[in-house]
Amino acid sequence: MNPWERYVVPNLIACACGTKPIMKQREKVVPKAEGRVLELGCGSGTNFAMYNASKVERLYALEPSPGMLVKARREAGTLGFGNNIEFLETGAEAIPLEDNSVDTAVITFVLCTIPDWRAALAETRRVLKPEGRILFSEHGLAPDEGVAKWQRRIEPVWKPLAGGCHLTRDISALFTESGFRLEEAETMYLPSTPKVAGFVSWGAARAA
């Protein structure tokens, strides 16, 4: 990992993922998490304050970036999570949890950066209990061809600058191709956000 990826990218991502429009998206899904919760790509801990402490039995915060984990541990300490949070310093492609052990998986603005999303969603399905569900809010490929065209043009330059973030992943398709059915799904362009990075999907999914 070069200095740009280790020191600069975590700060850029923490800033970009904490804008007001994106925070509002997070607030639509994170408070619904309950039971034993797995958060994929917890980043700097932006979601931590949104969890309903009375509903969350334990939080597994998975994050592969050491720079992000420093911020996340600090945030968890500030919020007083204590022993109710466990950090998993690894990628989502190999989740170190037992089969059928998680009630809720929270995935917010992270599918764009996971190198192997198929493996990550397969692992998520493995660790979810049969009645478990995914709560998600993600940005991705826009339905308007004019916007999508620019997403494809920009992506090769965007990815290395933004920590591997893809602009052209079709979020609904990622879930259905991975054996999930969408129970709830809404979409919109975020206000005050460039359309190439502002088409978002959010909702819930369960194993089909």
N, C-alpha and C positions, 0 to 999 in steps of 0.2 A: 504494500500500500504506500503510494507516494505522499509527500507532504500535503499536496492539494486535497487528496481524498481523505487524509487523516485529520487535518486541521481546518481546512476551509469549507469543504463540502458539508460537514455536519452543521456548521453555523448557518450556511446558506439555506439548507433544507429546513432547519428549525425555524428560521425566519419565514420562509415561503409557506410552510405548513401551519403557520400560526396566524395567518391573515384573518381578518374578520369574517369574510365569506366562507372560508374553509372551517373556521371554528364553529360557525353555525351549522355546517354540515355534520361535523363530528357530534354536535349536541343532539342531532336527530336520531342517532343510533347508539352511542356509547352508554347512556343511562339505562338502556333496556337490558344490558348484560346482567346475567345472574348465574349463581352457582359457582362452579369452578371455571374460571375464565382464562382463555388463552388470547393474548394480544400479539398478533404477528407484526413485527417491526414497530416496536413501541417508540422508537426514535428517542427524542429528548424527554419523553414522558408527558407530552402535550395532552393526552387523553386522561391522565390519571385523576385529575380533579373532577372529571365528569362522571366517574363511576358512582353508583349508588351503594354506599358502604353496607347498607342493611340487606342488600341482595347478593353481594359478591362474597362468596366463601373464601376464595383464594384467587389471586391473580398471578398468572404466569406471563411475564413480560419478556418476549423473545426479541432479540436485537443483535445483529452480527457486527455492528460498528462499535469499536471500543470508544471512539469519541462521543458517540451518541449515548452510550451506556453511562459514561461519567455524568452527563447531564440528567439522565433518567434516574440514576441512583440519588442524585441530589434532590430532584423533584419529589421522589418517593419519601425521602427523609423529611422534607419540609412538610409534606402532607400527613405524616405520621402513619404510614402504612404498616410499619413494624414487621412482624413475621407473616403478615397476610400476603406478601408479595415475594415471588421468587424470580430472579432474573436468569434467563437462559441465553448465554452468549454464543449464539450460533445462528445459522441461516434457517429459513423456513423449509428448506428442502429435506431436512432431516431433524424432525422435532423430537427431542429427548423426553417424551412422555409416553405412557402406556396407552394401548388401544382402548377406546371407549372410556376415556377418563375425563373428558371436558364437556361441560354443558353449553358453553357459548364460546365461539371464536369471534374476535373483533378484528376486522381488517379495514383500516382507514388510510387511504392515500399511501399504500405500500405495494400493491400489485404491480404498479408501474415500474418498480425498481427491482423486483425479485428476478434474478437471472433465469431460473427455471420455474415458471409459474405452475406448470403442470405437476411437477414434483411437490411443490408447496401445497397446492390444493389437494393432491392425493394424500399427503401427510395430514393435512387438516381434517380430511374426511376420516382418516384412520383413527385419530385421537378423539374425535367427537363421539359422544354417546349416540345411540340410535335415534333418540328424540332431540338431540342437540341441534343447534342452528348457528349459522354465520350471520353476524350483523356487519354490514359493509357500507362504506361510502368511498367512492373512487372516482378519479378522473380518467378519461380515455378517449377513444376514437369518436369523433363527432359524426352525427348522422347526415350533416349537410356536406355535400361533396366539395364545395368551395373551401370550407374549413378543413376538411379531411385532407385535401390536396396539400394545403400548407403544413399540416401536421406531418405529412410524409416527407416533405421537403426539408423541414427544420430538424426533424428527429436526429439525423446523423450528427449534427453539431450540438444539439441540445443534450443528448445522452451523456457525453463525457463531462460536460459542464455541470450537470444536475444529478450527479451520483448514479448514473445509469437509468434515469427516468425515461420511460417510453411514453410517447404521446398517442400511439396508434393501437393500443390494445382495446379490443371490444369487450368491455367488462361483463356484460350479460352472457356473451358467448363463452368467456373463460369458465364461468360457473357451470353452464349447461354442458359444456364439453368435458367437464370434470366430474359429471355425475350428480350435480345438484339441481334442484328445482327452485326457481325463484318464487317465494311466497309473497313478497312485497318488492316492488321495484318502481322507482320514480327517477326522472331525469330532468336536467335543466342546464342552462348556461349560468355559471356563477356571475353575479354582478361585479363590476369593477375589476374584471379579470380578462386578460386576452383570451379570445375564444379558442385558440390553439391549445391552451392548457386549462380551459375552464368548463368543458363539458363534463358534468358529473352524473353518476348513478349512485343510488343508495337504496337500502332495503334489507331484506332478510332472505336467507336460503337454507334449505335442508337437503339432506341426501335424498336422491330420487328413489 
